[in-house]
């Protein structure tokens, strides 16, 4: 097998392009954060706090809307009364 100079030039050009792309990726903020353990821990801690807070707030709003809607239903005596009791307890807890 002979070494073709044109093929060698193409390969070295592709290698240069790959190195340039790798340098660009290594400069990216995401890679810099994940290459440093304290930064990675801080990033994941902050992310966990945000996800947890969002979940709690979202569930609170959703459940309060559902309970309010159920308390407005008067034609279903069992569910309506139960939801009214929960709404009354929530109102009394706020006072």
N, CA, C and O atoms as a MOPAC input file, in Angstrom:
PM7 MOZYME 1SCF
protein

 N      0.83600 1    -1.18700 1     0.00000 1
 C      0.00000 1     0.00000 1     0.00000 1
 C      0.87400 1     1.24100 1     0.00000 1
 O      1.73800 1     1.40100 1     0.86200 1
 N      0.65400 1     2.09300 1    -0.94300 1
 C      1.38900 1     3.34700 1    -1.01900 1
 C      0.66300 1     4.41900 1    -0.21600 1
 O     -0.56600 1     4.43800 1    -0.13800 1
 N      1.44500 1     5.29800 1     0.37300 1
 C      0.85800 1     6.44700 1     1.05400 1
 C      0.60800 1     7.53900 1     0.03500 1
 O      1.53300 1     8.01800 1    -0.62100 1
 N     -0.62300 1     7.91900 1    -0.08800 1
 C     -1.00000 1     8.96500 1    -1.02900 1
 C     -0.86600 1    10.31400 1    -0.31700 1
 O     -1.50200 1    10.50600 1     0.72000 1
 N     -0.06400 1    11.25600 1    -0.83100 1
 C      0.10700 1    12.55200 1    -0.16700 1
 C     -1.20300 1    13.32800 1    -0.05800 1
 O     -1.41300 1    14.03200 1     0.93000 1
 N     -2.07000 1    13.22000 1    -1.02600 1
 C     -3.35000 1    13.93600 1    -0.97000 1
 C     -4.22000 1    13.38300 1     0.15500 1
 O     -4.89900 1    14.13200 1     0.85700 1
 N     -4.18800 1    12.06300 1     0.31500 1
 C     -4.95900 1    11.44100 1     1.38300 1
 C     -4.40500 1    11.83800 1     2.74400 1
 O     -5.16600 1    12.06000 1     3.68600 1
 N     -3.09800 1    11.92800 1     2.85000 1
 C     -2.45800 1    12.34700 1     4.09100 1
 C     -2.81100 1    13.79400 1     4.42100 1
 O     -3.03800 1    14.12800 1     5.58300 1
 N     -2.85700 1    14.65800 1     3.39800 1
 C     -3.23200 1    16.05600 1     3.61900 1
 C     -4.68200 1    16.16500 1     4.07800 1
 O     -4.99700 1    16.96300 1     4.96100 1
 N     -5.56000 1    15.36900 1     3.48400 1
 C     -6.96800 1    15.37900 1     3.89200 1
 C     -7.10800 1    14.93700 1     5.34200 1
 O     -7.88400 1    15.51500 1     6.10300 1
 N     -6.35700 1    13.91900 1     5.71800 1
 C     -6.41800 1    13.40900 1     7.07500 1
 C     -5.89700 1    14.43500 1     8.06800 1
 O     -6.49500 1    14.63100 1     9.12600 1
 N     -4.79300 1    15.09000 1     7.74100 1
 C     -4.25700 1    16.09700 1     8.65700 1
 C     -5.18800 1    17.30800 1     8.73900 1
 O     -5.28700 1    17.93000 1     9.79700 1
 N     -5.86400 1    17.65100 1     7.65600 1
 C     -6.82800 1    18.75600 1     7.68000 1
 C     -8.03200 1    18.40700 1     8.55900 1
 O     -8.52000 1    19.24600 1     9.31600 1
 N     -8.49600 1    17.18500 1     8.45300 1
 C     -9.59800 1    16.73700 1     9.30200 1
 C     -9.17800 1    16.71000 1    10.76600 1
 O     -9.97300 1    17.03800 1    11.64600 1
 N     -7.93800 1    16.32300 1    11.03000 1
 C     -7.42600 1    16.30700 1    12.39100 1
 C     -7.34600 1    17.71600 1    12.95700 1
 O     -7.68700 1    17.93200 1    14.12000 1
 N     -6.89900 1    18.68300 1    12.15000 1
 C     -6.86100 1    20.08200 1    12.59200 1
 C     -8.27000 1    20.59100 1    12.90200 1
 O     -8.48200 1    21.27300 1    13.90500 1
 N     -9.22400 1    20.25900 1    12.04600 1
 C    -10.60900 1    20.69200 1    12.27000 1
 C    -11.17900 1    20.06600 1    13.53900 1
 O    -11.91200 1    20.71300 1    14.28700 1
 N    -10.83600 1    18.80800 1    13.77100 1
 C    -11.30300 1    18.12900 1    14.97600 1
 C    -10.70300 1    18.75700 1    16.22600 1
 O    -11.40100 1    18.92800 1    17.22500 1
 N     -9.42100 1    19.10300 1    16.18600 1
 C     -8.77900 1    19.76700 1    17.32500 1
 C     -9.40800 1    21.12800 1    17.59100 1
 O     -9.63100 1    21.49400 1    18.74500 1
 N     -9.69500 1    21.87300 1    16.53800 1
 C    -10.32100 1    23.19000 1    16.70100 1
 C    -11.71200 1    23.05200 1    17.32200 1
 O    -12.08800 1    23.83800 1    18.19100 1
 N    -12.45700 1    22.07000 1    16.88300 1
 C    -13.79700 1    21.84800 1    17.43400 1
 C    -13.71700 1    21.41800 1    18.89100 1
 O    -14.54700 1    21.83100 1    19.70200 1
 N    -12.74200 1    20.60300 1    19.23100 1
 C    -12.55700 1    20.16400 1    20.60800 1
 C    -12.18100 1    21.33100 1    21.50700 1
 O    -12.65500 1    21.41000 1    22.64000 1
 N    -11.34400 1    22.23400 1    21.02700 1
 C    -11.00700 1    23.42700 1    21.80200 1
 C    -12.24300 1    24.29000 1    22.03500 1
 O    -12.43300 1    24.82700 1    23.12600 1
 N    -13.07400 1    24.42000 1    21.01800 1
 C    -14.30800 1    25.19500 1    21.16500 1
 C    -15.21800 1    24.56600 1    22.20800 1
 O    -15.79400 1    25.27000 1    23.03600 1
 N    -15.34900 1    23.25900 1    22.17400 1
 C    -16.19000 1    22.57900 1    23.15300 1
 C    -15.62300 1    22.69700 1    24.56100 1
 O    -16.38300 1    22.85800 1    25.51600 1
 N    -14.30700 1    22.62000 1    24.70800 1
 C    -13.69400 1    22.72000 1    26.02900 1
 C    -13.83500 1    24.11100 1    26.62000 1
 O    -13.80000 1    24.26800 1    27.84100 1
 N    -13.99200 1    25.12100 1    25.78000 1
 C    -14.20400 1    26.47700 1    26.27800 1
 C    -15.65200 1    26.72800 1    26.68100 1
 O    -15.95800 1    27.75200 1    27.29200 1
 N    -16.52600 1    25.81900 1    26.35100 1
 C    -17.94500 1    25.99000 1    26.65300 1
 C    -18.16300 1    25.94400 1    28.16600 1
 O    -17.49200 1    25.18700 1    28.86700 1
 N    -19.09900 1    26.75300 1    28.67100 1
 C    -19.35400 1    26.87000 1    30.10500 1
 C    -19.77000 1    25.53700 1    30.72100 1
 O    -19.34400 1    25.20800 1    31.82800 1
 N    -20.58700 1    24.78100 1    30.02500 1
 C    -21.06300 1    23.49600 1    30.54300 1
 C    -19.90600 1    22.54900 1    30.82700 1
 O    -19.89200 1    21.87200 1    31.85400 1
 N    -18.93600 1    22.50100 1    29.92000 1
 C    -17.77900 1    21.61600 1    30.09600 1
 C    -16.88900 1    22.13200 1    31.22000 1
 O    -16.36100 1    21.34200 1    32.00300 1
 N    -16.71600 1    23.44900 1    31.30900 1
 C    -15.88600 1    24.01100 1    32.38200 1
 C    -16.48300 1    23.71700 1    33.75000 1
 O    -15.74600 1    23.44500 1    34.69700 1
 N    -17.79800 1    23.76700 1    33.86700 1
 C    -18.44400 1    23.46700 1    35.14800 1
 C    -18.23800 1    22.00300 1    35.51600 1
 O    -17.94600 1    21.68700 1    36.67000 1
 N    -18.38600 1    21.12400 1    34.55600 1
 C    -18.30400 1    19.69900 1    34.85000 1
 C    -16.87300 1    19.17900 1    34.95400 1
 O    -16.67400 1    18.02300 1    35.32800 1
 N    -15.88200 1    19.98900 1    34.63700 1
 C    -14.49500 1    19.57700 1    34.82400 1
 C    -13.98600 1    19.91500 1    36.21700 1
 O    -12.89600 1    19.48400 1    36.59100 1
 N    -14.74600 1    20.67300 1    36.98900 1
 C    -14.33800 1    21.11800 1    38.30700 1
 C    -15.35100 1    20.56600 1    39.31900 1
 O    -16.53300 1    20.90200 1    39.25500 1
 N    -14.89300 1    19.72100 1    40.25000 1
 C    -15.81200 1    19.05000 1    41.17300 1
 C    -16.57500 1    20.02200 1    42.08400 1
 O    -17.78700 1    19.85500 1    42.22600 1
 N    -15.94200 1    21.03200 1    42.71300 1
 C    -16.73600 1    21.95900 1    43.53800 1
 C    -17.79400 1    22.71500 1    42.72500 1
 O    -18.91000 1    22.92500 1    43.19900 1
 N    -17.44300 1    23.11900 1    41.50800 1
 C    -18.43200 1    23.79700 1    40.65700 1
 C    -19.57100 1    22.85400 1    40.29600 1
 O    -20.73500 1    23.25200 1    40.27100 1
 N    -19.22900 1    21.61200 1    40.02000 1
 C    -20.25300 1    20.62700 1    39.67100 1
 C    -21.21400 1    20.41400 1    40.84100 1
 O    -22.42900 1    20.36300 1    40.65100 1
 N    -20.66400 1    20.28900 1    42.05300 1
 C    -21.51300 1    20.10400 1    43.22900 1
 C    -22.39300 1    21.32200 1    43.47100 1
 O    -23.57900 1    21.17600 1    43.76700 1
 N    -21.83300 1    22.52100 1    43.35100 1
 C    -22.61500 1    23.74200 1    43.55300 1
 C    -23.70700 1    23.86900 1    42.49600 1
 O    -24.83800 1    24.24100 1    42.80800 1
 N    -23.37100 1    23.56200 1    41.25900 1
 C    -24.34900 1    23.64500 1    40.16900 1
 C    -25.50100 1    22.67000 1    40.40400 1
 O    -26.66700 1    23.03800 1    40.26500 1
 N    -25.17500 1    21.43700 1    40.75600 1
 C    -26.22500 1    20.43700 1    40.98100 1
 C    -27.04400 1    20.74500 1    42.22800 1
 O    -28.24000 1    20.45700 1    42.26400 1
 N    -26.41700 1    21.32700 1    43.25500 1
 C    -27.15300 1    21.72000 1    44.45800 1
 C    -28.15500 1    22.82000 1    44.13300 1
 O    -29.31700 1    22.74800 1    44.53200 1
 N    -27.69800 1    23.84300 1    43.40500 1
 C    -28.59600 1    24.93900 1    43.02400 1
 C    -29.71700 1    24.43100 1    42.11900 1
 O    -30.86600 1    24.85600 1    42.24400 1
 N    -29.38000 1    23.53500 1    41.22500 1
 C    -30.39200 1    22.96400 1    40.33100 1
 C    -31.42800 1    22.17300 1    41.12300 1
 O    -32.62400 1    22.25700 1    40.84200 1
 N    -30.97300 1    21.41100 1    42.10500 1
 C    -31.89400 1    20.64700 1    42.94500 1
 C    -32.80900 1    21.54100 1    43.76000 1
 O    -33.99500 1    21.25000 1    43.91500 1
 N    -32.25200 1    22.64200 1    44.28700 1
 C    -33.08700 1    23.59100 1    45.02100 1
 C    -34.15900 1    24.19400 1    44.12200 1
 O    -35.31500 1    24.31600 1    44.52600 1
 N    -33.78100 1    24.56600 1    42.92100 1
 C    -34.73600 1    25.17200 1    41.98900 1
 C    -35.82600 1    24.17900 1    41.60200 1
 O    -37.00300 1    24.53500 1    41.55700 1
 N    -35.44200 1    22.94200 1    41.32500 1
 C    -36.43100 1    21.92700 1    40.94900 1
 C    -37.36300 1    21.64200 1    42.12300 1
 O    -38.57500 1    21.53400 1    41.94200 1
 N    -36.80700 1    21.52100 1    43.31500 1
 C    -37.62900 1    21.25500 1    44.49800 1
 C    -38.60000 1    22.38200 1    44.78800 1
 O    -39.77300 1    22.14200 1    45.07400 1
 N    -38.11500 1    23.60900 1    44.71600 1
 C    -38.97700 1    24.75900 1    44.97200 1
 C    -40.07600 1    24.85700 1    43.92100 1
 O    -41.23300 1    25.11900 1    44.25000 1
 N    -39.72100 1    24.65200 1    42.67600 1
 C    -40.71700 1    24.69500 1    41.60700 1
 C    -41.77400 1    23.61100 1    41.75900 1
 O    -42.95400 1    23.84500 1    41.49900 1
 N    -41.34900 1    22.43300 1    42.17700 1
 C    -42.29200 1    21.33400 1    42.37500 1
 C    -43.26500 1    21.64000 1    43.50300 1
 O    -44.46800 1    21.41700 1    43.37200 1
 N    -42.74100 1    22.15100 1    44.60900 1
 C    -43.59700 1    22.46600 1    45.75600 1
 C    -44.57600 1    23.58300 1    45.41400 1
 O    -45.76500 1    23.48100 1    45.71300 1
 N    -44.08200 1    24.64200 1    44.79100 1
 C    -44.97400 1    25.75000 1    44.43600 1
 C    -46.02200 1    25.31800 1    43.41400 1
 O    -47.19200 1    25.67900 1    43.53100 1
 N    -45.60800 1    24.55600 1    42.42800 1
 C    -46.55800 1    24.08500 1    41.42500 1
 C    -47.62600 1    23.18200 1    42.01500 1
 O    -48.80400 1    23.31200 1    41.68600 1
 N    -47.22300 1    22.27200 1    42.88200 1
 C    -48.19000 1    21.37600 1    43.51500 1
 C    -49.14000 1    22.15300 1    44.41600 1
 O    -50.33000 1    21.84200 1    44.47400 1
 N    -48.62900 1    23.15900 1    45.11800 1
 C    -49.47200 1    23.97400 1    45.98900 1
 C    -50.53700 1    24.70300 1    45.18900 1
 O    -51.71400 1    24.68500 1    45.54900 1
 N    -50.12700 1    25.33800 1    44.11000 1
 C    -51.08800 1    26.07500 1    43.27900 1
 C    -52.10100 1    25.11900 1    42.66000 1
 O    -53.30200 1    25.39000 1    42.67600 1
 N    -51.62600 1    24.01400 1    42.11900 1
 C    -52.52300 1    23.06200 1    41.46700 1
 C    -53.53200 1    22.47500 1    42.45300 1
 O    -54.72500 1    22.41600 1    42.15300 1
 N    -53.07300 1    22.04700 1    43.61400 1
 C    -53.98900 1    21.46800 1    44.59600 1
 C    -54.96800 1    22.49300 1    45.14000 1
 O    -56.13400 1    22.17200 1    45.36800 1
 N    -54.51400 1    23.72400 1    45.35200 1
 C    -55.44300 1    24.74300 1    45.84900 1
 C    -56.52000 1    25.04900 1    44.81200 1
 O    -57.67900 1    25.25800 1    45.17000 1
 N    -56.15100 1    25.07800 1    43.52900 1
 C    -57.15700 1    25.30100 1    42.48500 1
 C    -58.14300 1    24.13400 1    42.39900 1
 O    -59.34400 1    24.34300 1    42.23100 1
 N    -57.63600 1    22.92300 1    42.51400 1
 C    -58.51800 1    21.75400 1    42.47300 1
 C    -59.46600 1    21.75400 1    43.66500 1
 O    -60.66000 1    21.50000 1    43.51000 1
 N    -58.93700 1    22.03700 1    44.85700 1
 C    -59.79200 1    22.05500 1    46.04300 1
 C    -60.80700 1    23.18600 1    45.97700 1
 O    -61.95200 1    23.01300 1    46.39300 1
 N    -60.40500 1    24.32500 1    45.46500 1
 C    -61.34900 1    25.43200 1    45.32700 1
 C    -62.46800 1    25.05800 1    44.35700 1
 O    -63.64200 1    25.31800 1    44.62100 1
 N    -62.09300 1    24.44600 1    43.23000 1
 C    -63.10000 1    24.04500 1    42.24500 1
 C    -64.04400 1    22.99800 1    42.83300 1
 O    -65.25000 1    23.04100 1    42.58800 1
 N    -63.50500 1    22.07000 1    43.59800 1
 C    -64.35900 1    21.05100 1    44.21400 1
 C    -65.26400 1    21.64200 1    45.28600 1
 O    -66.38300 1    21.16600 1    45.47900 1
 N    -64.79700 1    22.67200 1    45.98600 1
 C    -65.64500 1    23.29100 1    47.01200 1
 C    -66.80400 1    24.05700 1    46.38800 1
 O    -67.80700 1    24.30000 1    47.05900 1
 N    -66.69000 1    24.43900 1    45.13200 1
 C    -67.76100 1    25.15800 1    44.44700 1
 C    -68.84500 1    24.22100 1    43.92000 1
 O    -69.92500 1    24.66500 1    43.53100 1
 N    -68.55500 1    22.94600 1    43.91200 1
 C    -69.52600 1    21.97100 1    43.40400 1
 C    -70.52100 1    21.66300 1    44.51600 1
 O    -70.14600 1    21.12800 1    45.55900 1
 N    -71.77300 1    21.99400 1    44.29500 1
 C    -72.80800 1    21.74500 1    45.29800 1
 C    -73.71200 1    20.57600 1    44.90900 1
 O    -74.43700 1    20.05100 1    45.75400 1
 N    -73.67700 1    20.16500 1    43.64400 1
 C    -74.55500 1    19.08100 1    43.23200 1
 C    -73.97600 1    17.71100 1    43.55400 1
 O    -74.67400 1    16.70600 1    43.41400 1
 N    -72.73700 1    17.64500 1    43.97500 1
 C    -72.16100 1    16.39800 1    44.47800 1
 C    -71.97100 1    16.56300 1    45.98200 1
 O    -70.93600 1    17.06800 1    46.41500 1
 N    -72.93400 1    16.15500 1    46.77300 1
 C    -72.90300 1    16.46700 1    48.19900 1
 C    -71.69400 1    15.89800 1    48.93800 1
 O    -71.17100 1    16.55600 1    49.83800 1
 N    -71.24400 1    14.72300 1    48.59500 1
 C    -70.13600 1    14.12100 1    49.34200 1
 C    -68.83700 1    14.85600 1    49.04600 1
 O    -68.14000 1    15.28700 1    49.96400 1
 N    -68.51400 1    14.99700 1    47.77700 1
 C    -67.26200 1    15.66000 1    47.40100 1
 C    -67.32700 1    17.14100 1    47.72600 1
 O    -66.35400 1    17.71400 1    48.21900 1
 N    -68.46600 1    17.76600 1    47.45500 1
 C    -68.61500 1    19.19600 1    47.72400 1
 C    -68.46400 1    19.50800 1    49.20200 1
 O    -67.79300 1    20.47400 1    49.56600 1
 N    -69.07700 1    18.70500 1    50.05500 1
 C    -68.97700 1    18.92600 1    51.50100 1
 C    -67.55000 1    18.69000 1    51.99200 1
 O    -67.03300 1    19.45400 1    52.80700 1
 N    -66.92200 1    17.63900 1    51.49400 1
 C    -65.54600 1    17.32900 1    51.89600 1
 C    -64.60500 1    18.45500 1    51.47900 1
 O    -63.75600 1    18.88200 1    52.26200 1
 N    -64.75700 1    18.93300 1    50.25000 1
 C    -63.91300 1    20.02200 1    49.76500 1
 C    -64.21100 1    21.31100 1    50.51900 1
 O    -63.30100 1    22.09900 1    50.77500 1
 N    -65.47400 1    21.53700 1    50.88100 1
 C    -65.82900 1    22.72900 1    51.66100 1
 C    -65.17400 1    22.68300 1    53.03500 1
 O    -64.70700 1    23.70600 1    53.53500 1
 N    -65.13700 1    21.51200 1    53.64200 1
 C    -64.48600 1    21.37300 1    54.94700 1
 C    -62.98900 1    21.66400 1    54.83700 1
 O    -62.42200 1    22.34100 1    55.69400 1
 N    -62.35700 1    21.15700 1    53.79300 1
 C    -60.92400 1    21.41500 1    53.60300 1
 C    -60.68500 1    22.89900 1    53.36900 1
 O    -59.74900 1    23.47000 1    53.92800 1
 N    -61.52000 1    23.53000 1    52.54900 1
 C    -61.37400 1    24.96300 1    52.28200 1
 C    -61.58100 1    25.76600 1    53.55600 1
 O    -60.86900 1    26.74200 1    53.79100 1
 N    -62.54600 1    25.36900 1    54.38400 1
 C    -62.79500 1    26.07100 1    55.65100 1
 C    -61.60200 1    25.91500 1    56.59500 1
 O    -61.22600 1    26.86700 1    57.27900 1
 N    -61.01400 1    24.73500 1    56.63400 1
 C    -59.83000 1    24.52900 1    57.46900 1
 C    -58.66000 1    25.36800 1    56.97300 1
 O    -57.88400 1    25.89000 1    57.77400 1
 N    -58.53200 1    25.49800 1    55.66000 1
 C    -57.45200 1    26.32600 1    55.11300 1
 C    -57.67300 1    27.79300 1    55.45800 1
 O    -56.72300 1    28.50200 1    55.79000 1
 N    -58.92800 1    28.25500 1    55.38300 1
 C    -59.23100 1    29.64500 1    55.73900 1
 C    -58.97300 1    29.90300 1    57.21700 1
 O    -58.43100 1    30.94800 1    57.58000 1
 N    -59.35600 1    28.96200 1    58.06700 1
 C    -59.15400 1    29.15600 1    59.50500 1
 C    -57.66900 1    29.08300 1    59.86800 1
 O    -57.24000 1    29.71900 1    60.83100 1
 N    -56.88900 1    28.32800 1    59.11900 1
 C    -55.44800 1    28.24800 1    59.38400 1
 C    -54.74800 1    29.53700 1    58.99100 1
 O    -53.72500 1    29.88800 1    59.58000 1
 N    -55.27900 1    30.24800 1    58.00600 1
 C    -54.67400 1    31.50500 1    57.57300 1
 C    -54.93800 1    32.62100 1    58.57300 1
 O    -54.16900 1    33.57900 1    58.64800 1
 N    -56.00300 1    32.51000 1    59.33200 1
 C    -56.36500 1    33.57500 1    60.29000 1
 C    -55.65100 1    33.45100 1    61.59000 1
 O    -55.85300 1    34.27100 1    62.48700 1

